[in-house]
Amino acid sequence: MEQHERPGRPGADRGDAGRTMLAERRQRPRWRQRLSTTLELIRANPTGRVALKIFIAIAGALVVTLGIALIPLPGPGWLLVIAGLGVWAVEFHWARRLLGFTRRHVHNWTQWVKDRSLGVRFLLGSVGLVFVGSVVWLSLKYSFGIDVVAEALHYLATH
């Protein structure tokens, strides 16, 4: 089945702009093209647009809520919060801006740490490990009633 050129489609008498848009689409990974096309089809229908907004809002809220719940524990808490922002950024402009802000600041922090001496990086890593260790210890102590430090000291005293 042959597809006819229609106005508004890439390559349909649009000159350089159409070729540029087509070249940009070819550079994107195939899965992103499929996702983009699917989202465009859903947004073309008013009911689909509303349903997509609701779905994205709920899915993003679930991921962000799970991430916030996991922040005090070691693991991917902040990563899940940022992933939830990424989900929201599909439909919501404010989330797209906040995600860009977060990316810039994480990138700047990473660059700042890379530019420091090995001693400063070691100190920052040590502070991070002490913080994570404290969070794990307090989480275990107050959530499950397991005092790892007391247990370790007791073990060392008896053996």
N, C-alpha and C positions, 0 to 999 in steps of 0.2 A: 504494500500500500504506500503510495507516494504522498509525502507531506508537502503541501504547497506553501510557498513563502507568503507570509502575512505581515502587514505593517506591525511594527512593535517587536518582531522576532529578530534575533541576531542574524545579520547578514542580509536583511531584506532592504536593499537600497539605502543603507545607512552610512555607507562610505567607511571611513577610518574608525568611527566610533563603534560600528557593528563588528568590525574585525578585532578591535581591541577588546570588546566585551567577550567575543568568542574566544580569543586567545586567553583571557583571564579564566574563563570557564574551563578551558582545556588544561590549565595549569593546576587547578584544584584537584585534590584526590577524588577518585570516582565515588566513594561513599559520601563525600560532602556534596557532590553534584546531585546524587540521588536524594539525600536528605533535603537539600534546598528545593529541589523540584517537588518533592512530596509536600513540604511546608507551603510552597506557593499554591499547589492544588487545593490544599485544605483551606488556606486563607481566601481563595477565590469564592468560596461559598460563605455567605453570612453566618449560617448555623455552624459551619466548620470552624470559622474564625473564633466564634464565642467558645465553642467546645475546646478548641486548641488552647485558648487563653486559660480556661478553667483547668484543663489537664496539666498545663505547664505550671500554673500557680500551685496546684496540689502536689505535683511531683517535686518541684523545687522546695516547697515547704517541708515535705517529708525528709528530703536529703539534708536540708539545713538544720532541721530539728534533730535528726540523728547525729549530725556533726557537732552541734552544740552540746548534746548529751555526752558525746565522747571527748570533748575538749579536756576535761580534767584527767582523763585516763591517757596513758601513753598509746600512741597510735594515730590514726588518720583523722582526728577531730577537725582540725583547721582545714585539712585537705577536703573533707566532705562539705564543710561550710562553703569553701570556694567552688567546689563542684556544684553545689546547689545554686550558687550565684550564676554559674555557667548555664544551668538549666533555665533559670529565670531569664537570663540574658537573651534567650531565643525569642522571647515575646515582649519583654519589658525593657524600655529604654533606660530607666533608672538603674536597673541591675547591670546593664551593659556598661554604663558609666562607672558604677561602683566596682565592677570587675576590672575595668581598665585602670582605675585608681589603685586597686589592690595589686595588680600585676606590676605597675610602675614602682610601687613602694617595695615590693618583694625583690624586684630586680635591682633597685638602688641599694637595698640592704645587702644583697648578695655581692654586688660590686664593691661596696664599702668593706665588707669582711674580706674579700679576696685581696684588696689593696693593703690590708694590715699585715704586720709581721707575723711570723709563725708563733711567737710568744703570745701575741694578742689573740690570735685565732684559737690557740690552745686554751687560753683563759676563758674566752667566750664559750668554747665547747664544754669546758669544765663547769662553768656556771649553768649552762643548759642541762648537763647531766645531773647536777645537784638538784636543779629545779624539778626535772622529770622524776628523779628518785624520790624527792619529797612528796610530790603529787601521788606517786604510786603508793608510798608508805602510808600517807594520810588516807588515801582512798581505801586501801585494804583495812586499815585500822578502824575507820568510822563506818565503812559500808559492810564489812564482813566480820569485824571484831578480831581480826588477826593482826597482832602487833609483831611485825617481822623483826624489828630491831630488838625487842625484848626476847623474842624467841632465839635470835642469833646470839645475843649475850648469854642467855641461859645455856644454850648449846656449848658455847665456848667455855663457860664456867664449869660445866659438868664433864667435859671431855678433855 
